[in-house]
C-alpha cells in the first residue's frame, strides 16, 4: 500500500481529512496546555491571597505575598518556560528523539503539578513544582510541534491545515484548563486546582505513550530510526521528501537575518504587554473589577457560560469519537485513557454548571477572564484566515504593527476604565466590560502577530541557521516575560502616586509607539526580505 502520510498504516486512516496521528498529538498537546494555563491562571492569585483566605471573595488561604513579589515570580516563570525549549530541542536532536522527549517532559510536568498540589504540607513543594514544570515544558513543547510537521510528505495546504487544527487543540486545552482549574482553585482550594492540572497532564502522557506506534519511525532517535521495522515487517522507506535548499547569496542572507532580529525585537514589546494577562490584569480582575452579578445579569452570565463551555466540549468530543472509530482496534489502551479523561472532564463541567445554577449569587471567578483569549481565538481565527487569503492581505511588517497597536488599544480601554479609581486604592468595583474589551483587542492583536512571527523565522532563516534563529526568537519571549513581570511590580507604587490609569497607559503608549515605528520602517524591511512574503 502506498502511504499518503508519514507514519504507520493506521496513520493513513483520516479524521477530518487529516492523518489519525495528528489527533493523538492534538489531544496530547490539549492536555498539556490544559495543565499549563490552568496553573498559570492560579499562580498570582494564590500568591497574593492572604494566609487566612478571603471570605468576601470565597478564596482559600494563600501565601499573602506582596503583589510586586508575586508578579516578579510570575514573570520569571513565564520567561523560563520560553527559554528551556531551546535546550529541550537540542537534547531531542542529539540524544532522545522527539517521542522520548515528549514522554520525559510530560512525566516531569506531571510530577511538578503533583508537587504544587502538596504545597499545603510544605512550601518547598511549591518551588520544586515550578522548577519541574519549567524543565518538563522545555522537553515537551518544541518536540511535539516538530512531530506534527513530519506527519506530512508535502509542504502544501494539507500541512497548513494540520497545523491549524493543532493550534485549535492548544486553545481548547487553554480554555478548559483556565475554566476548570481556575474555578476549582478559587472556589474549592488552590491545591485542588494545581492537582487537577497534573491529573490531565498524566492522562495526556499515557494516551501518547500507548499510541505512539501510530507514528511509525517519526520522532525516533537517529539510532532507533535506523533499526526501525515498519508494520509490514520490512525496513521502512524515507517518510519525508528531501528538498535541496536553495542557494542564497551572502548579502541576501545577511539582510534576512537582520529582518528576523528586527521582528524578534518588536515581538518582545508585544509579549511584554500581552503577558500582563496573568499578572497585573489578573490583579485588576481580582481586586478592581465588579464581579458580583445579581438578578437577570447573573442568569444571563450563567447561560452564556454554559453555552461557551458545553458547545466547544461537544465539538471536541465528536472529534474524539471519530478518532476512536479509526484507531480503537489498534490502540485500545491509548483510547481508553483518552476516553477516561473526557468522562472526568464532562463530570467536572456538569458539576460546576449545576453548582452555579443552584447558587443564589454569582461571583465571576477572577481567572475566568483569561478564558476569553482562547474563546476569541476560536471565534475569530477563521475570519482572520479568510482575510489573510484575500487581496487585502497586508505585508508581514504591517501585520506586526497591527498586533502591537491593537494590544496597546486594549490597555487604553483598561486605562479609561480605571480613571475613577482613587490613588492608592487597594480595591474598587470597575465594570467588567473593560476587561472583556481588553481581552478582545489583545486577542485580535495576537492573531495578527503570533502566527506570522514563527512563519517568517522559518522562511527567512538560512537552512543551516534555522535552529539558532528560533533560539533567538524564544529568547525574545524569555525577555518579554521577565521584563513584563518586573514592570508589573511597579503597579502599586504607580497606583499610589499617579493612579492605575497611568500604569496601564505605559502598556498603551509603548506598544502603539512600536507599531507606528514598524509601519514607518516597513518599506525597508520589505526590501530586505528579498521576495519573501
C-alpha positions in Angstrom: 0.0 0.0 0.0 1.2 3.5 -0.8 1.5 5.7 2.3 -0.1 9.1 1.7 1.3 10.4 5.1 4.3 9.6 7.2 4.0 7.1 10.0 2.2 3.7 10.2 -0.6 2.1 8.2 -3.1 3.2 10.8 -1.9 6.8 10.4 -3.2 6.7 6.8 -6.7 6.5 8.1 -8.1 10.0 8.2 -10.1 12.1 10.6 -11.5 15.3 9.1 -9.2 14.7 6.1 -6.1 14.6 8.3 -3.9 11.6 9.5 -5.2 10.0 12.6 -1.8 10.6 14.3 -2.4 14.3 14.2 -5.2 13.9 16.7 -3.1 11.8 19.0 -0.8 14.9 19.1 -3.8 17.2 19.2 -5.1 15.6 22.4 -1.7 15.3 24.0 -1.0 19.0 23.4 -4.5 19.9 24.5 -4.0 18.3 28.0 -0.5 19.8 28.3 -2.0 23.3 27.6 -4.8 22.5 30.0 -2.3 21.9 32.7 -0.1 24.9 31.8 -2.8 27.5 31.5 -4.8 26.1 34.4 -1.8 26.5 36.7 -0.9 29.9 35.2 -4.4 31.2 35.9 -4.0 30.4 39.6 -0.4 31.4 40.2 -0.6 35.1 41.1 -4.0 34.8 42.7 -2.7 32.1 45.1 0.4 34.1 46.0 -1.3 37.3 46.8 -4.3 35.9 48.7 -3.7 36.4 52.4 -2.8 33.4 54.7 -6.3 33.5 56.2 -8.0 33.4 52.8 -10.5 35.9 51.6 -14.1 35.2 52.9 -15.6 38.0 50.8 -14.3 36.6 47.6 -14.5 33.0 48.6 -10.8 32.4 48.3 -9.0 29.7 50.2 -5.9 30.7 52.2 -2.9 31.7 50.1 0.6 32.9 50.8 -0.1 36.6 51.3 2.7 37.8 49.2 3.1 41.4 48.1 1.8 42.0 44.6 5.3 43.1 43.4 6.9 39.9 44.5 4.1 37.7 43.0 4.3 39.3 39.6 8.1 39.1 39.5 8.0 35.3 40.2 5.3 35.0 37.6 7.5 36.9 35.1 10.5 34.6 35.7 8.3 31.5 35.4 6.8 32.7 32.0 10.2 33.7 30.8 12.0 30.5 31.6 9.1 28.4 30.1 10.2 30.0 26.8 13.9 29.6 27.4 14.1 25.9 28.2 12.7 24.6 24.9 16.0 25.7 23.2 17.8 23.1 25.4 15.0 20.5 25.1 15.1 20.7 21.3 18.9 20.2 21.3 18.6 17.2 23.7 15.9 15.6 21.4 18.0 16.3 18.3 21.2 14.8 19.7 20.1 12.1 22.0 16.5 11.1 22.8 14.5 11.8 19.6 11.2 13.7 19.7 9.0 11.0 21.1 11.0 10.1 24.1 11.5 13.8 24.8 7.7 14.4 24.8 7.2 11.5 27.2 10.0 12.6 29.5 8.7 16.2 29.5 5.1 15.0 30.3 6.3 12.9 33.2 8.4 15.7 34.7 5.4 18.1 34.4 3.1 15.6 36.0 5.4 15.3 39.0 5.7 19.1 39.0 1.9 19.6 39.2 1.7 16.9 41.9 4.4 18.7 43.9 2.5 22.0 43.7 -0.6 20.3 44.9 1.3 19.3 48.1 2.1 22.9 48.9 -0.4 22.6 51.8 2.2 20.4 53.6 5.4 22.4 52.9 6.3 25.5 51.0 9.2 23.8 49.2 6.9 21.5 47.3 5.6 24.6 45.5 9.1 25.8 44.4 10.1 22.3 43.3 6.9 22.1 41.3 7.6 25.3 39.5 11.2 24.1 38.6 9.9 20.8 37.3 7.2 22.5 35.2 9.8 24.7 33.6 12.2 21.8 32.8 9.4 19.5 31.6 8.0 22.1 29.3 11.4 22.5 27.8 11.5 18.8 26.8 7.8 18.7 25.7 6.9 21.9 23.9 9.4 22.1 20.9 9.4 18.4 20.2 5.7 17.7 19.9 5.3 20.6 17.4 8.2 19.1 15.4 6.3 15.8 15.1 3.3 17.5 13.6 5.3 18.6 10.5 6.7 15.2 10.0 3.3 13.6 9.5 3.1 15.1 6.0 5.1 14.2 2.9 4.3 17.6 1.2 4.6 21.2 2.3 1.2 22.2 0.8 -2.3 23.1 2.1 -2.7 19.7 3.9 0.2 20.5 6.2 -1.0 24.1 6.8 -4.5 22.8 7.7 -2.9 20.2 10.1 -1.1 23.0 12.0 -4.3 25.0 12.1 -6.1 22.0 13.7 -3.2 21.5 16.1 -3.4 25.2 17.1 -7.1 24.7 17.9 -6.0 21.9 20.3 -3.8 24.3 22.1 -6.6 26.8 22.5 -9.1 24.1 23.5 -6.7 23.0 26.3 -6.1 26.5 27.4 -9.8 27.2 27.5 -10.7 24.2 29.6 -7.7 24.5 31.9 -8.4 28.1 32.8 -12.1 27.5 33.2 -11.9 24.4 35.4 -8.6 24.7 37.3 -9.4 28.4 37.9 -12.9 27.6 39.1 -11.8 24.8 41.4 -8.7 26.6 42.6 -10.6 29.8 43.6 -13.8 28.1 44.9 -12.6 24.9 46.5 -8.9 25.2 47.2 -5.7 26.2 45.4 -4.0 22.8 45.7 -7.1 21.1 44.1 -6.6 23.4 41.1 -2.9 22.6 40.9 -3.6 18.9 41.3 -6.3 18.9 38.6 -3.9 20.3 36.1 -1.5 17.4 36.9 -4.1 14.7 36.5 -4.8 15.6 32.9 -1.2 16.1 32.1 -0.7 12.5 33.3 -3.7 11.2 31.2 -2.2 13.0 28.1 1.1 11.3 28.6 -0.5 7.9 28.9 -2.6 8.5 25.8 0.6 9.4 23.9 2.7 6.6 25.3 0.3 3.8 24.4 -0.5 5.3 21.0 3.0 6.3 19.8 3.4 3.4 17.4 0.9 5.1 15.1 3.8 7.4 14.1 6.0 4.7 12.7 9.5 6.0 12.8 8.5 9.6 13.2 10.1 11.1 16.2 12.5 8.3 17.0 16.2 9.0 17.8 18.7 8.5 14.9 19.7 5.1 16.2 16.1 3.9 16.7 15.2 5.2 13.3 17.9 3.2 11.7 16.8 0.0 13.4 13.1 0.6 12.8 11.0 -2.1 11.0 7.5 -1.0 10.0 4.2 -2.9 10.2 4.9 -4.7 7.0 8.0 -6.3 8.5 10.4 -4.6 6.2 12.8 -1.7 6.6 10.8 1.5 6.2 11.4 3.8 3.4 12.1 7.5 4.0 8.9 9.2 5.1 9.7 12.7 4.2 10.7 14.3 1.0 14.2 15.7 0.8 14.3 19.2 -0.6 17.6 20.7 -1.7 18.0 24.1 -0.1 18.2 27.0 -2.4 21.5 28.7 -2.9 21.1 32.2 -1.4 23.7 35.0 -1.9 25.6 36.1 1.3 24.3 39.7 1.1 20.6 38.4 0.9 21.2 36.0 3.8 22.6 38.9 5.9 19.6 41.1 5.2 17.1 38.3 6.1 18.9 37.6 9.4 18.6 41.4 10.2 14.9 41.2 9.5 14.5 38.3 11.9 16.3 40.3 14.6 14.0 43.3 14.0 10.9 41.1 14.2 12.3 39.5 17.4 12.8 42.9 19.0 9.3 44.1 18.2 7.7 40.9 19.3 9.3 41.4 22.7 7.3 44.6 23.1 4.1 42.7 22.2 4.6 39.8 24.6 5.8 42.2 27.3 2.4 43.8 27.2 0.3 40.7 26.4 1.6 38.6 29.3 0.2 41.1 31.7 -2.9 38.8 31.4 -1.5 36.6 34.1 -0.1 39.3 36.4 -1.4 42.9 36.5 -4.6 42.1 34.6 -5.3 39.2 37.0 -4.8 41.5 39.9 -7.1 44.1 38.2 -9.7 41.3 37.7 -9.4 40.2 41.4 -9.3 43.5 43.2 -10.6 46.2 41.0 -13.4 44.7 38.9 -17.0 44.3 40.0 -17.6 40.6 39.5 -20.7 40.2 41.6 -23.8 39.6 39.5 -27.4 39.5 40.6 -30.9 39.0 39.1 -31.1 38.9 35.3 -27.4 39.7 34.9 -26.4 36.6 36.9 -28.8 34.4 34.9 -27.5 35.8 31.5 -24.0 35.1 32.6 -24.8 31.6 33.7 -26.5 30.8 30.4 -23.6 32.3 28.3 -21.0 30.5 30.5 -22.9 27.2 29.9 -23.0 27.7 26.1 -19.3 28.7 25.8 -18.4 25.7 27.9 -20.6 22.9 26.6 -20.5 23.7 22.8 -16.7 23.5 22.4 -16.6 20.4 24.5 -19.3 18.7 22.4 -17.3 19.5 19.3 -14.1 18.1 20.7 -15.9 15.0 22.0 -17.2 14.5 18.5 -13.7 14.6 17.1 -12.7 12.1 19.9 -15.4 9.7 18.6 -14.0 9.9 15.1 -10.5 9.1 16.3 -11.9 6.1 18.3 -13.5 4.8 15.1 -10.2 4.9 13.2 -7.8 3.8 15.9 -9.5 1.9 18.8 -8.9 -1.6 17.4 -5.1 -1.0 17.1 -4.6 1.4 20.1 -7.3 0.5 22.6 -5.2 1.4 25.7 -4.4 4.8 24.4 -8.0 5.4 23.6 -9.1 4.2 27.0 -7.0 6.8 28.8 -8.3 9.5 26.4 -11.9 8.4 26.9 -11.5 8.3 30.7 -10.1 11.8 30.7 -13.1 13.1 28.8 -15.5 11.3 31.1 -13.9 13.1 34.1 -14.0 16.4 32.3 -17.7 16.1 31.5 -18.3 15.2 35.1 -16.5 18.3 36.4 -18.2 20.5 33.9 -21.7 19.3 34.8 -20.9 19.6 38.5 -19.6 23.2 38.0 -22.6 24.3 35.9 -25.2 22.7 38.3 -23.4 24.3 41.3 -23.5 27.7 39.6 -27.2 27.5 38.7 -28.1 26.4 42.3 -26.3 29.4 43.8 -28.3 32.4 44.7 -25.4 34.8 44.0 -22.9 34.8 41.2 -19.3 35.9 41.7 -17.4 35.6 38.4 -14.0 34.0 39.1 -11.1 36.4 38.6 -9.4 33.7 36.5 -12.4 33.4 34.2 -11.5 36.5 32.2 -8.4 34.7 30.9 -10.7 32.2 29.2 -11.8 35.0 26.8 -8.4 34.9 25.0 -8.9 31.2 23.9 -12.6 31.8 23.2 -12.0 34.8 21.0 -9.2 32.9 19.1 -11.7 30.1 18.4 -14.3 32.6 17.2 -12.1 34.9 15.1 -9.2 32.7 13.8 -11.3 31.5 10.8 -12.2 35.1 9.9 -8.6 36.2 10.0 -7.5 33.2 7.9 -10.0 34.3 5.2 -8.8 37.9 5.4 -5.2 36.9 5.0 -6.1 34.9 1.9 -7.9 37.9 0.3 -6.4 40.6 -1.9 -6.4 42.8 1.2 -3.7 40.7 2.9 -1.2 43.1 4.4 2.6 42.5 4.5 4.3 40.9 7.4 5.6 44.1 9.0 2.1 45.7 8.7 0.6 42.7 10.5 3.2 43.1 13.2 2.3 46.8 13.5 -1.4 45.9 13.7 -0.8 43.4 16.5 1.2 46.0 18.5 -1.3 48.8 18.1 -4.3 46.5 19.0 -2.6 45.3 22.2 -1.9 49.0 23.1 -5.6 50.0 22.4 -6.6 47.1 24.7 -4.7 48.7 27.6 -6.2 52.1 26.7 -9.6 50.5 27.5 -8.3 49.5 30.9 -6.7 52.9 31.4 -10.0 54.6 30.7 -11.9 52.2 32.9 -9.5 52.9 35.8 -9.8 56.7 35.7 -12.1 56.9 38.7 -10.0 54.6 41.0 -8.5 56.8 43.8 -4.8 57.0 44.3 -3.5 54.1 46.4 -6.8 52.2 46.4 -6.4 48.5 47.1 -9.9 47.6 45.9 -12.5 49.1 43.5 -15.6 48.0 41.5 -14.9 48.8 37.9 -17.3 47.4 35.3 -16.1 44.1 33.8 -16.8 45.3 30.3 -13.3 47.0 30.2 -11.5 43.7 30.9 -13.7 41.9 28.3 -12.8 44.6 25.7 -9.1 44.5 26.6 -9.0 40.7 26.1 -10.9 41.0 22.8 -8.4 43.6 21.4 -5.4 41.7 22.8 -6.6 38.5 21.1 -7.1 40.3 17.7 -3.6 41.6 18.1 -2.3 38.1 18.8 -4.0 36.8 15.7 -2.2 39.5 13.7 1.3 38.9 15.1 1.7 35.5 16.7 1.1 33.1 13.7 3.1 35.4 11.4 6.3 35.5 13.6 7.2 31.9 13.6 6.3 31.6 9.9 8.7 34.3 9.0 11.5 32.8 11.0 11.2 29.5 9.1 11.0 31.4 5.7 13.8 33.9 6.3 16.4 31.9 8.1 19.1 30.1 6.1 18.8 26.3 6.5 22.0 25.9 8.5 20.8 28.6 11.0 17.1 27.7 11.5 17.7 26.3 15.0 19.8 29.4 16.0 17.1 31.8 14.7 14.3 30.0 16.6 16.6 30.2 19.6 16.8 34.0 19.2 13.1 34.1 18.8 12.5 32.2 22.1 15.0 34.4 23.9 12.8 37.4 22.9 9.9 35.7 24.6 12.0 35.0 27.7 13.0 38.7 27.9 9.4 39.7 27.5 8.3 37.5 30.4 11.0 38.6 32.8 10.8 42.3 31.9 6.9 42.1 31.9 7.0 40.7 35.5 9.5 43.4 36.6 7.3 46.2 35.1 4.2 44.8 36.7 5.9 45.0 40.1 5.6 48.8 39.8 1.8 48.6 39.8 1.4 49.6 43.4 4.0 52.5 43.5 2.5 54.0 40.3 -1.0 53.5 41.7 -0.1 55.3 44.9 1.5 58.3 43.2 -0.2 58.6 39.8 -3.2 56.3 39.6 -3.9 53.0 38.0 -4.7 54.7 34.6 -1.1 55.9 34.4 0.1 52.3 35.0 -2.0 51.0 32.1 -1.1 53.9 29.9 2.5 52.6 29.9 1.3 49.5 28.2 -0.7 51.6 25.9 1.9 54.1 24.6 4.9 51.8 24.2 3.3 49.1 22.0 1.4 51.7 19.9 4.7 53.6 19.5 6.5 50.4 18.5 3.7 49.7 16.0 4.0 53.2 14.4 7.8 52.7 14.1 7.1 49.3 12.4 4.8 51.0 9.9 7.4 53.6 9.1 10.2 51.1 8.5 8.1 48.5 6.7 9.2 49.5 3.2 12.8 49.0 4.3 12.0 45.6 5.9 10.1 44.5 2.8 13.1 45.2 0.6 15.5 43.4 3.0 13.2 40.3 2.9 14.2 39.9 -0.8 10.9 38.5 -2.1 9.8 36.5 1.0 6.2 37.2 1.8 
